[in-house]
Amino acid sequence: MSKTIGVGLIGLGTVGGGVVRLLQDSPCSMRRRTGASLALKRVAVRDLGKSREVPVDASLLTGDAMALVRDPQVQMVVELTGAPQAYEWISEALRAGKDVVTANKALLAERGDELFRLALEKGADLMFEASVAGGIPIIRMLRNGLVANRVESLYGILNGTTNYILTQMTRGAGGYAETLRHAQEKGYAEPDPTLDVSGQDAAQKLAILCRIAFQTTGTAKQIFCEGIERIEPQDIEYARELGYTIKLLAIAKRRGEEVEARVHPVMVPSEALMANIHDVFNAIEVVGSSVGTQVFYGRGAGQMPTASAVVADMVELAERRNSGAGPAIGDMIIGDEATAIADMRQVELRYYLRALACDRPGVLAQIARVLAEERISIASVIQKERDLQGGTVPLIIVTHEAPEAGMQRALAALGRLDILEGQARVIRIEAL
Ligand SMILES: NC(=O)c1ccc[n+]([C@@H]2O[C@H](COP(=O)([O-])OP(=O)(O)OC[C@H]3O[C@@H](n4cnc5c(N)ncnc54)[C@H](OP(=O)(O)O)[C@@H]3O)[C@@H](O)[C@H]2O)c1
């Protein structure tokens, strides 16, 4: 007789509904794989009176998630709420030795260290495939498939909302505000899009990936983060003229003993693979010491892709429990060997700089002098036609590699000169 593992699901929204659907649709194939049945014992929601798209036996529903966690019929807790109480529920489950699956990137990026240690101490497992890049099994790839590799670098388009907005802007659909509005109408952006457009969502995901790929213990707050809010159609147009496409990338690269970890808009060569990941799709390019470059591509969010990742974790846990194998959380615990995240100010990059300069003799020389004082050398300059009304000239400068700190000082110095209208804009360039 096959063993039954009691599942407690917290959250029956977009992802939770998808998980219930998958459990209802394919119980046989899961049982074949695990030798055990996953049986939904309790489902916690916030509003018991809400009508549900996915039918769930009303007797399973509860408004008390902590009671679900403590229910002896529940051996596996699946947290799919993103609620502030998630830490309490997950830690309580782990303390009781119950396995946990979560999609909560914000929590793992912030308090993953504590939770992984607690799981190890209590002989429980904590799995989180859905927390990064939805349906793409990147966590499993890094932890298992690429385990024989030292990861050298990782580039990711980890946020579908920003990729959609930049794709639309690149296709000429309008400016940032207008394109964001479209994305909201289509359900690709939240009513409050801050977490996505500011790059913080991608930074949380990068913090999780960096822990696995580079053994960092830093939180998302230690990752340099700049959003797409200031990208203008002119930047996209000038990028195209220079042979680049603008993407919001999450980047991690070894640099000596440290690792660079940063999220910001990047100009990438238009023929590069990352430049051709469109709309809400996600992609991650990993360079491993043995495999070389590998690329993972797919849907980074949405009900069924994300639920697919959650159920994969549930099946793996059931398989482990049924075979008597212990938890496999050891690789998530990082001790004294933790890799430090490099200081962004010392990272060396090439830059695109756009300024609206007064149309006077000697202006270009003054800008060049400011850059030279920071030892930033110019690779090329494009001067556009003067704006007859404003008497200003758009100037586009591409630099050779220079430290971030020098570029920031140069920007501040340019701001103090009275030769520019508004602030100069900078976008970092990545060769890939
Ligand atoms: N949506 C995606 O594509 C996606 C992708 C990757 C990761 N994630 C992550 O997955 C998690 C869930 O996202 P979602 O999009 O499914 O959210 P959602 O549609 O807003 O659903 C949240 C669910 O949690 C329930 N809930 C909230 N607070 C609760 C509480 N205090 N007690 C019990 N239940 C509570 C809600 O109950 P009611 O239904 O009664 O309101 C709802 O069923 C989040 O951590 C998110 O970051 C989502």
The ligand as a Gaussian input file, in Angstrom:
#p B3LYP/6-31G(d) Opt

LIG

0 1
 N        2.049000      34.790000      -9.100000
 C        3.200000      34.412000      -9.595000
 O        3.356000      34.287000     -10.815000
 C        4.352000      34.084000      -8.679000
 C        5.574000      33.660000      -9.249000
 C        6.634000      33.312000      -8.415000
 C        6.483000      33.410000      -7.044000
 N        5.288000      33.844000      -6.517000
 C        5.167000      33.916000      -5.062000
 O        4.141000      33.019000      -4.659000
 C        3.486000      33.515000      -3.493000
 C        1.988000      33.589000      -3.759000
 O        1.750000      34.456000      -4.856000
 P        0.314000      34.548000      -5.561000
 O        0.537000      35.320000      -6.804000
 O       -0.319000      33.217000      -5.630000
 O       -0.472000      35.461000      -4.506000
 P       -2.051000      35.734000      -4.428000
 O       -2.722000      35.385000      -5.709000
 O       -2.202000      37.109000      -3.901000
 O       -2.568000      34.681000      -3.333000
 C       -2.199000      34.795000      -1.990000
 C       -2.990000      33.751000      -1.212000
 O       -2.540000      33.803000       0.140000
 C       -3.668000      33.869000       1.005000
 N       -3.304000      34.586000       2.225000
 C       -2.792000      35.837000       2.340000
 N       -2.596000      36.140000       3.640000
 C       -2.990000      35.068000       4.348000
 C       -3.057000      34.774000       5.732000
 N       -2.673000      35.667000       6.643000
 N       -3.497000      33.549000       6.114000
 C       -3.895000      32.632000       5.195000
 N       -3.863000      32.850000       3.860000
 C       -3.428000      34.056000       3.444000
 C       -4.717000      34.597000       0.223000
 O       -6.014000      34.303000       0.753000
 P       -7.375000      34.853000       0.082000
 O       -7.473000      34.093000      -1.216000
 O       -8.425000      34.494000       1.024000
 O       -7.160000      36.329000      -0.131000
 C       -4.502000      34.015000      -1.173000
 O       -5.194000      32.822000      -1.325000
 C        4.165000      34.865000      -3.176000
 O        5.200000      34.668000      -2.247000
 C        4.759000      35.265000      -4.525000
 O        5.871000      36.122000      -4.403000
 C        4.226000      34.171000      -7.299000

